[in-house]
Amino acid sequence: MRATIARAAIAAATTMLRARRARCNAWMLHELSDAQLKDIGLTRSDIPRVIHSANEYLAG
């Protein structure tokens, strides 16, 4: 019983941390200028895709 509760708590915390990291990464990308985004090969419309891809990769 305790192990199940502990696993659920860890899973919830992990999910919350991933969501926070995604919001932080999206904010950082949105703060870049269009020229800076272009330098790294992105446009503003690419940001949601990049964030989603990163989340999928980290969820592995």
PDB file with SEQRES, HELIX, SHEET and CRYST1 records, atoms N, CA, C and O in Angstrom:
SEQRES   1 A   60  MET ARG ALA THR ILE ALA ARG ALA ALA ILE ALA ALA ALA          
SEQRES   2 A   60  THR THR MET LEU ARG ALA ARG ARG ALA ARG CYS ASN ALA          
SEQRES   3 A   60  TRP MET LEU HIS GLU LEU SER ASP ALA GLN LEU LYS ASP          
SEQRES   4 A   60  ILE GLY LEU THR ARG SER ASP ILE PRO ARG VAL ILE HIS          
SEQRES   5 A   60  SER ALA ASN GLU TYR LEU ALA GLY                              
HELIX    1 AA1 ARG A    2  GLU A   31  1                                  30    
HELIX    2 AA2 ASP A   34  ASP A   39  1                                   6    
HELIX    3 AA3 ARG A   44  ASP A   46  5                                   3    
HELIX    4 AA4 ILE A   47  ALA A   59  1                                  13    
CRYST1    1.000    1.000    1.000  90.00  90.00  90.00 P 1           1          
ATOM      1  N   MET A   1       0.818  -1.200   0.000  1.00  0.00           N  
ATOM      2  CA  MET A   1       0.000   0.000   0.000  1.00  0.00           C  
ATOM      3  C   MET A   1       0.862   1.263   0.000  1.00  0.00           C  
ATOM      4  O   MET A   1       0.639   2.177  -0.794  1.00  0.00           O  
ATOM      5  N   ARG A   2       1.864   1.305   0.913  1.00  0.00           N  
ATOM      6  CA  ARG A   2       2.726   2.480   0.986  1.00  0.00           C  
ATOM      7  C   ARG A   2       3.516   2.659  -0.300  1.00  0.00           C  
ATOM      8  O   ARG A   2       3.719   3.780  -0.765  1.00  0.00           O  
ATOM      9  N   ALA A   3       3.960   1.543  -0.872  1.00  0.00           N  
ATOM     10  CA  ALA A   3       4.744   1.615  -2.107  1.00  0.00           C  
ATOM     11  C   ALA A   3       3.903   2.200  -3.240  1.00  0.00           C  
ATOM     12  O   ALA A   3       4.400   2.976  -4.057  1.00  0.00           O  
ATOM     13  N   THR A   4       2.639   1.824  -3.281  1.00  0.00           N  
ATOM     14  CA  THR A   4       1.746   2.335  -4.322  1.00  0.00           C  
ATOM     15  C   THR A   4       1.539   3.842  -4.167  1.00  0.00           C  
ATOM     16  O   THR A   4       1.558   4.582  -5.151  1.00  0.00           O  
ATOM     17  N   ILE A   5       1.345   4.283  -2.945  1.00  0.00           N  
ATOM     18  CA  ILE A   5       1.169   5.714  -2.685  1.00  0.00           C  
ATOM     19  C   ILE A   5       2.452   6.462  -3.019  1.00  0.00           C  
ATOM     20  O   ILE A   5       2.408   7.543  -3.606  1.00  0.00           O  
ATOM     21  N   ALA A   6       3.580   5.900  -2.652  1.00  0.00           N  
ATOM     22  CA  ALA A   6       4.866   6.540  -2.942  1.00  0.00           C  
ATOM     23  C   ALA A   6       5.081   6.648  -4.448  1.00  0.00           C  
ATOM     24  O   ALA A   6       5.519   7.690  -4.936  1.00  0.00           O  
ATOM     25  N   ARG A   7       4.778   5.583  -5.187  1.00  0.00           N  
ATOM     26  CA  ARG A   7       4.927   5.622  -6.645  1.00  0.00           C  
ATOM     27  C   ARG A   7       4.014   6.671  -7.265  1.00  0.00           C  
ATOM     28  O   ARG A   7       4.414   7.377  -8.191  1.00  0.00           O  
ATOM     29  N   ALA A   8       2.789   6.775  -6.759  1.00  0.00           N  
ATOM     30  CA  ALA A   8       1.850   7.771  -7.273  1.00  0.00           C  
ATOM     31  C   ALA A   8       2.350   9.185  -6.982  1.00  0.00           C  
ATOM     32  O   ALA A   8       2.242  10.070  -7.831  1.00  0.00           O  
ATOM     33  N   ALA A   9       2.897   9.397  -5.788  1.00  0.00           N  
ATOM     34  CA  ALA A   9       3.417  10.714  -5.431  1.00  0.00           C  
ATOM     35  C   ALA A   9       4.616  11.076  -6.304  1.00  0.00           C  
ATOM     36  O   ALA A   9       4.740  12.219  -6.746  1.00  0.00           O  
ATOM     37  N   ILE A  10       5.485  10.121  -6.550  1.00  0.00           N  
ATOM     38  CA  ILE A  10       6.653  10.361  -7.403  1.00  0.00           C  
ATOM     39  C   ILE A  10       6.220  10.659  -8.830  1.00  0.00           C  
ATOM     40  O   ILE A  10       6.765  11.557  -9.472  1.00  0.00           O  
ATOM     41  N   ALA A  11       5.247   9.912  -9.327  1.00  0.00           N  
ATOM     42  CA  ALA A  11       4.748  10.143 -10.683  1.00  0.00           C  
ATOM     43  C   ALA A  11       4.116  11.526 -10.803  1.00  0.00           C  
ATOM     44  O   ALA A  11       4.317  12.213 -11.804  1.00  0.00           O  
ATOM     45  N   ALA A  12       3.360  11.936  -9.797  1.00  0.00           N  
ATOM     46  CA  ALA A  12       2.732  13.257  -9.817  1.00  0.00           C  
ATOM     47  C   ALA A  12       3.788  14.358  -9.775  1.00  0.00           C  
ATOM     48  O   ALA A  12       3.691  15.345 -10.504  1.00  0.00           O  
ATOM     49  N   ALA A  13       4.786  14.188  -8.929  1.00  0.00           N  
ATOM     50  CA  ALA A  13       5.853  15.191  -8.834  1.00  0.00           C  
ATOM     51  C   ALA A  13       6.634  15.268 -10.139  1.00  0.00           C  
ATOM     52  O   ALA A  13       6.977  16.362 -10.587  1.00  0.00           O  
ATOM     53  N   THR A  14       6.918  14.133 -10.751  1.00  0.00           N  
ATOM     54  CA  THR A  14       7.642  14.103 -12.013  1.00  0.00           C  
ATOM     55  C   THR A  14       6.861  14.809 -13.103  1.00  0.00           C  
ATOM     56  O   THR A  14       7.429  15.570 -13.887  1.00  0.00           O  
ATOM     57  N   THR A  15       5.571  14.565 -13.156  1.00  0.00           N  
ATOM     58  CA  THR A  15       4.713  15.219 -14.147  1.00  0.00           C  
ATOM     59  C   THR A  15       4.702  16.728 -13.941  1.00  0.00           C  
ATOM     60  O   THR A  15       4.777  17.489 -14.905  1.00  0.00           O  
ATOM     61  N   MET A  16       4.610  17.157 -12.701  1.00  0.00           N  
ATOM     62  CA  MET A  16       4.604  18.591 -12.410  1.00  0.00           C  
ATOM     63  C   MET A  16       5.939  19.234 -12.786  1.00  0.00           C  
ATOM     64  O   MET A  16       5.963  20.340 -13.325  1.00  0.00           O  
ATOM     65  N   LEU A  17       7.034  18.556 -12.509  1.00  0.00           N  
ATOM     66  CA  LEU A  17       8.349  19.103 -12.852  1.00  0.00           C  
ATOM     67  C   LEU A  17       8.542  19.192 -14.366  1.00  0.00           C  
ATOM     68  O   LEU A  17       9.106  20.164 -14.866  1.00  0.00           O  
ATOM     69  N   ARG A  18       8.075  18.182 -15.088  1.00  0.00           N  
ATOM     70  CA  ARG A  18       8.171  18.228 -16.555  1.00  0.00           C  
ATOM     71  C   ARG A  18       7.356  19.384 -17.124  1.00  0.00           C  
ATOM     72  O   ARG A  18       7.807  20.074 -18.038  1.00  0.00           O  
ATOM     73  N   ALA A  19       6.166  19.595 -16.590  1.00  0.00           N  
ATOM     74  CA  ALA A  19       5.325  20.694 -17.058  1.00  0.00           C  
ATOM     75  C   ALA A  19       5.982  22.039 -16.754  1.00  0.00           C  
ATOM     76  O   ALA A  19       5.939  22.954 -17.576  1.00  0.00           O  
ATOM     77  N   ARG A  20       6.580  22.156 -15.590  1.00  0.00           N  
ATOM     78  CA  ARG A  20       7.265  23.402 -15.225  1.00  0.00           C  
ATOM     79  C   ARG A  20       8.450  23.644 -16.146  1.00  0.00           C  
ATOM     80  O   ARG A  20       8.668  24.766 -16.603  1.00  0.00           O  
ATOM     81  N   ARG A  21       9.214  22.597 -16.418  1.00  0.00           N  
ATOM     82  CA  ARG A  21      10.362  22.726 -17.313  1.00  0.00           C  
ATOM     83  C   ARG A  21       9.907  23.143 -18.715  1.00  0.00           C  
ATOM     84  O   ARG A  21      10.552  23.971 -19.358  1.00  0.00           O  
ATOM     85  N   ALA A  22       8.804  22.572 -19.185  1.00  0.00           N  
ATOM     86  CA  ALA A  22       8.289  22.909 -20.513  1.00  0.00           C  
ATOM     87  C   ALA A  22       7.872  24.379 -20.566  1.00  0.00           C  
ATOM     88  O   ALA A  22       8.170  25.070 -21.540  1.00  0.00           O  
ATOM     89  N   ARG A  23       7.184  24.863 -19.529  1.00  0.00           N  
ATOM     90  CA  ARG A  23       6.777  26.270 -19.492  1.00  0.00           C  
ATOM     91  C   ARG A  23       7.994  27.186 -19.473  1.00  0.00           C  
ATOM     92  O   ARG A  23       8.009  28.219 -20.143  1.00  0.00           O  
ATOM     93  N   CYS A  24       9.009  26.811 -18.707  1.00  0.00           N  
ATOM     94  CA  CYS A  24      10.230  27.606 -18.616  1.00  0.00           C  
ATOM     95  C   CYS A  24      10.945  27.644 -19.969  1.00  0.00           C  
ATOM     96  O   CYS A  24      11.381  28.707 -20.413  1.00  0.00           O  
ATOM     97  N   ASN A  25      11.062  26.501 -20.614  1.00  0.00           N  
ATOM     98  CA  ASN A  25      11.716  26.445 -21.925  1.00  0.00           C  
ATOM     99  C   ASN A  25      10.947  27.252 -22.966  1.00  0.00           C  
ATOM    100  O   ASN A  25      11.548  27.958 -23.775  1.00  0.00           O  
ATOM    101  N   ALA A  26       9.633  27.149 -22.946  1.00  0.00           N  
ATOM    102  CA  ALA A  26       8.816  27.910 -23.892  1.00  0.00           C  
ATOM    103  C   ALA A  26       8.988  29.403 -23.640  1.00  0.00           C  
ATOM    104  O   ALA A  26       9.107  30.179 -24.588  1.00  0.00           O  
ATOM    105  N   TRP A  27       9.001  29.812 -22.383  1.00  0.00           N  
ATOM    106  CA  TRP A  27       9.190  31.219 -22.050  1.00  0.00           C  
ATOM    107  C   TRP A  27      10.532  31.710 -22.572  1.00  0.00           C  
ATOM    108  O   TRP A  27      10.615  32.786 -23.164  1.00  0.00           O  
ATOM    109  N   MET A  28      11.598  30.914 -22.351  1.00  0.00           N  
ATOM    110  CA  MET A  28      12.930  31.319 -22.807  1.00  0.00           C  
ATOM    111  C   MET A  28      12.973  31.463 -24.330  1.00  0.00           C  
ATOM    112  O   MET A  28      13.566  32.409 -24.847  1.00  0.00           O  
ATOM    113  N   LEU A  29      12.355  30.542 -25.038  1.00  0.00           N  
ATOM    114  CA  LEU A  29      12.345  30.639 -26.496  1.00  0.00           C  
ATOM    115  C   LEU A  29      11.535  31.848 -26.968  1.00  0.00           C  
ATOM    116  O   LEU A  29      11.925  32.530 -27.916  1.00  0.00           O  
ATOM    117  N   HIS A  30      10.420  32.107 -26.312  1.00  0.00           N  
ATOM    118  CA  HIS A  30       9.592  33.260 -26.695  1.00  0.00           C  
ATOM    119  C   HIS A  30      10.306  34.586 -26.420  1.00  0.00           C  
ATOM    120  O   HIS A  30      10.016  35.591 -27.069  1.00  0.00           O  
ATOM    121  N   GLU A  31      11.224  34.592 -25.476  1.00  0.00           N  
ATOM    122  CA  GLU A  31      11.968  35.806 -25.154  1.00  0.00           C  
ATOM    123  C   GLU A  31      13.045  36.125 -26.191  1.00  0.00           C  
ATOM    124  O   GLU A  31      13.518  37.260 -26.253  1.00  0.00           O  
ATOM    125  N   LEU A  32      13.438  35.151 -26.999  1.00  0.00           N  
ATOM    126  CA  LEU A  32      14.447  35.394 -28.027  1.00  0.00           C  
ATOM    127  C   LEU A  32      13.864  36.244 -29.145  1.00  0.00           C  
ATOM    128  O   LEU A  32      12.667  36.195 -29.424  1.00  0.00           O  
ATOM    129  N   SER A  33      14.725  37.015 -29.771  1.00  0.00           N  
ATOM    130  CA  SER A  33      14.284  37.811 -30.921  1.00  0.00           C  
ATOM    131  C   SER A  33      14.122  36.882 -32.129  1.00  0.00           C  
ATOM    132  O   SER A  33      14.602  35.748 -32.126  1.00  0.00           O  
ATOM    133  N   ASP A  34      13.444  37.383 -33.148  1.00  0.00           N  
ATOM    134  CA  ASP A  34      13.286  36.592 -34.372  1.00  0.00           C  
ATOM    135  C   ASP A  34      14.645  36.265 -34.985  1.00  0.00           C  
ATOM    136  O   ASP A  34      14.833  35.176 -35.527  1.00  0.00           O  
ATOM    137  N   ALA A  35      15.588  37.193 -34.905  1.00  0.00           N  
ATOM    138  CA  ALA A  35      16.935  36.956 -35.448  1.00  0.00           C  
ATOM    139  C   ALA A  35      17.653  35.853 -34.671  1.00  0.00           C  
ATOM    140  O   ALA A  35      18.335  35.015 -35.261  1.00  0.00           O  
ATOM    141  N   GLN A  36      17.498  35.857 -33.347  1.00  0.00           N  
ATOM    142  CA  GLN A  36      18.126  34.817 -32.533  1.00  0.00           C  
ATOM    143  C   GLN A  36      17.512  33.451 -32.828  1.00  0.00           C  
ATOM    144  O   GLN A  36      18.221  32.450 -32.928  1.00  0.00           O  
ATOM    145  N   LEU A  37      16.192  33.422 -32.965  1.00  0.00           N  
ATOM    146  CA  LEU A  37      15.537  32.168 -33.315  1.00  0.00           C  
ATOM    147  C   LEU A  37      16.024  31.664 -34.671  1.00  0.00           C  
ATOM    148  O   LEU A  37      16.271  30.471 -34.851  1.00  0.00           O  
ATOM    149  N   LYS A  38      16.158  32.582 -35.614  1.00  0.00           N  
ATOM    150  CA  LYS A  38      16.629  32.203 -36.947  1.00  0.00           C  
ATOM    151  C   LYS A  38      18.037  31.629 -36.871  1.00  0.00           C  
ATOM    152  O   LYS A  38      18.356  30.680 -37.588  1.00  0.00           O  
ATOM    153  N   ASP A  39      18.886  32.191 -36.011  1.00  0.00           N  
ATOM    154  CA  ASP A  39      20.249  31.692 -35.842  1.00  0.00           C  
ATOM    155  C   ASP A  39      20.287  30.236 -35.397  1.00  0.00           C  
ATOM    156  O   ASP A  39      21.204  29.497 -35.755  1.00  0.00           O  
ATOM    157  N   ILE A  40      19.300  29.829 -34.622  1.00  0.00           N  
ATOM    158  CA  ILE A  40      19.263  28.430 -34.171  1.00  0.00           C  
ATOM    159  C   ILE A  40      18.321  27.575 -35.018  1.00  0.00           C  
ATOM    160  O   ILE A  40      18.022  26.429 -34.682  1.00  0.00           O  
ATOM    161  N   GLY A  41      17.863  28.159 -36.120  1.00  0.00           N  
ATOM    162  CA  GLY A  41      17.062  27.391 -37.077  1.00  0.00           C  
ATOM    163  C   GLY A  41      15.601  27.243 -36.734  1.00  0.00           C  
ATOM    164  O   GLY A  41      14.959  26.276 -37.145  1.00  0.00           O  
ATOM    165  N   LEU A  42      15.059  28.201 -35.975  1.00  0.00           N  
ATOM    166  CA  LEU A  42      13.656  28.133 -35.569  1.00  0.00           C  
ATOM    167  C   LEU A  42      12.907  29.397 -35.974  1.00  0.00           C  
ATOM    168  O   LEU A  42      13.500  30.445 -36.229  1.00  0.00           O  
ATOM    169  N   THR A  43      11.594  29.264 -36.026  1.00  0.00           N  
ATOM    170  CA  THR A  43      10.711  30.411 -36.140  1.00  0.00           C  
ATOM    171  C   THR A  43       9.766  30.361 -34.945  1.00  0.00           C  
ATOM    172  O   THR A  43       9.717  29.363 -34.226  1.00  0.00           O  
ATOM    173  N   ARG A  44       9.034  31.415 -34.741  1.00  0.00           N  
ATOM    174  CA  ARG A  44       8.097  31.436 -33.604  1.00  0.00           C  
ATOM    175  C   ARG A  44       7.082  30.289 -33.684  1.00  0.00           C  
ATOM    176  O   ARG A  44       6.679  29.729 -32.665  1.00  0.00           O  
ATOM    177  N   SER A  45       6.684  29.958 -34.895  1.00  0.00           N  
ATOM    178  CA  SER A  45       5.689  28.886 -35.044  1.00  0.00           C  
ATOM    179  C   SER A  45       6.272  27.511 -34.723  1.00  0.00           C  
ATOM    180  O   SER A  45       5.514  26.559 -34.539  1.00  0.00           O  
ATOM    181  N   ASP A  46       7.585  27.383 -34.651  1.00  0.00           N  
ATOM    182  CA  ASP A  46       8.227  26.113 -34.310  1.00  0.00           C  
ATOM    183  C   ASP A  46       8.260  25.850 -32.809  1.00  0.00           C  
ATOM    184  O   ASP A  46       8.441  24.707 -32.390  1.00  0.00           O  
ATOM    185  N   ILE A  47       8.090  26.873 -32.005  1.00  0.00           N  
ATOM    186  CA  ILE A  47       8.272  26.732 -30.559  1.00  0.00           C  
ATOM    187  C   ILE A  47       7.367  25.658 -29.949  1.00  0.00           C  
ATOM    188  O   ILE A  47       7.875  24.820 -29.205  1.00  0.00           O  
ATOM    189  N   PRO A  48       6.056  25.633 -30.219  1.00  0.00           N  
ATOM    190  CA  PRO A  48       5.233  24.577 -29.615  1.00  0.00           C  
ATOM    191  C   PRO A  48       5.695  23.160 -30.010  1.00  0.00           C  
ATOM    192  O   PRO A  48       5.680  22.244 -29.187  1.00  0.00           O  
ATOM    193  N   ARG A  49       6.101  22.997 -31.265  1.00  0.00           N  
ATOM    194  CA  ARG A  49       6.566  21.686 -31.715  1.00  0.00           C  
ATOM    195  C   ARG A  49       7.847  21.285 -30.986  1.00  0.00           C  
ATOM    196  O   ARG A  49       7.998  20.134 -30.577  1.00  0.00           O  
ATOM    197  N   VAL A  50       8.758  22.226 -30.826  1.00  0.00           N  
ATOM    198  CA  VAL A  50      10.022  21.941 -30.152  1.00  0.00           C  
ATOM    199  C   VAL A  50       9.770  21.562 -28.702  1.00  0.00           C  
ATOM    200  O   VAL A  50      10.358  20.604 -28.200  1.00  0.00           O  
ATOM    201  N   ILE A  51       8.913  22.296 -28.033  1.00  0.00           N  
ATOM    202  CA  ILE A  51       8.595  22.004 -26.633  1.00  0.00           C  
ATOM    203  C   ILE A  51       7.929  20.638 -26.513  1.00  0.00           C  
ATOM    204  O   ILE A  51       8.274  19.856 -25.626  1.00  0.00           O  
ATOM    205  N   HIS A  52       6.983  20.347 -27.394  1.00  0.00           N  
ATOM    206  CA  HIS A  52       6.311  19.045 -27.361  1.00  0.00           C  
ATOM    207  C   HIS A  52       7.308  17.918 -27.613  1.00  0.00           C  
ATOM    208  O   HIS A  52       7.278  16.901 -26.920  1.00  0.00           O  
ATOM    209  N   SER A  53       8.181  18.086 -28.585  1.00  0.00           N  
ATOM    210  CA  SER A  53       9.181  17.062 -28.894  1.00  0.00           C  
ATOM    211  C   SER A  53      10.112  16.832 -27.719  1.00  0.00           C  
ATOM    212  O   SER A  53      10.463  15.692 -27.414  1.00  0.00           O  
ATOM    213  N   ALA A  54      10.514  17.903 -27.060  1.00  0.00           N  
ATOM    214  CA  ALA A  54      11.394  17.779 -25.902  1.00  0.00           C  
ATOM    215  C   ALA A  54      10.692  17.024 -24.768  1.00  0.00           C  
ATOM    216  O   ALA A  54      11.304  16.195 -24.094  1.00  0.00           O  
ATOM    217  N   ASN A  55       9.406  17.317 -24.565  1.00  0.00           N  
ATOM    218  CA  ASN A  55       8.654  16.614 -23.525  1.00  0.00           C  
ATOM    219  C   ASN A  55       8.546  15.126 -23.824  1.00  0.00           C  
ATOM    220  O   ASN A  55       8.689  14.294 -22.928  1.00  0.00           O  
ATOM    221  N   GLU A  56       8.294  14.795 -25.085  1.00  0.00           N  
ATOM    222  CA  GLU A  56       8.191  13.379 -25.479  1.00  0.00           C  
ATOM    223  C   GLU A  56       9.529  12.681 -25.267  1.00  0.00           C  
ATOM    224  O   GLU A  56       9.574  11.543 -24.799  1.00  0.00           O  
ATOM    225  N   TYR A  57      10.621  13.367 -25.613  1.00  0.00           N  
ATOM    226  CA  TYR A  57      11.960  12.795 -25.458  1.00  0.00           C  
ATOM    227  C   TYR A  57      12.258  12.542 -23.990  1.00  0.00           C  
ATOM    228  O   TYR A  57      12.767  11.478 -23.635  1.00  0.00           O  
ATOM    229  N   LEU A  58      11.942  13.516 -23.126  1.00  0.00           N  
ATOM    230  CA  LEU A  58      12.226  13.374 -21.702  1.00  0.00           C  
ATOM    231  C   LEU A  58      11.332  12.326 -21.050  1.00  0.00           C  
ATOM    232  O   LEU A  58      11.752  11.660 -20.103  1.00  0.00           O  
ATOM    233  N   ALA A  59      10.119  12.174 -21.539  1.00  0.00           N  
ATOM    234  CA  ALA A  59       9.204  11.185 -20.965  1.00  0.00           C  
ATOM    235  C   ALA A  59       9.657   9.775 -21.304  1.00  0.00           C  
ATOM    236  O   ALA A  59       9.337   8.813 -20.604  1.00  0.00           O  
ATOM    237  N   GLY A  60      10.424   9.672 -22.412  1.00  0.00           N  
ATOM    238  CA  GLY A  60      11.038   8.461 -22.898  1.00  0.00           C  
ATOM    239  C   GLY A  60      10.345   7.252 -22.602  1.00  0.00           C  
ATOM    240  O   GLY A  60      10.799   6.172 -22.979  1.00  0.00           O  
TER     241      GLY A  60                                                      
END                                                                             
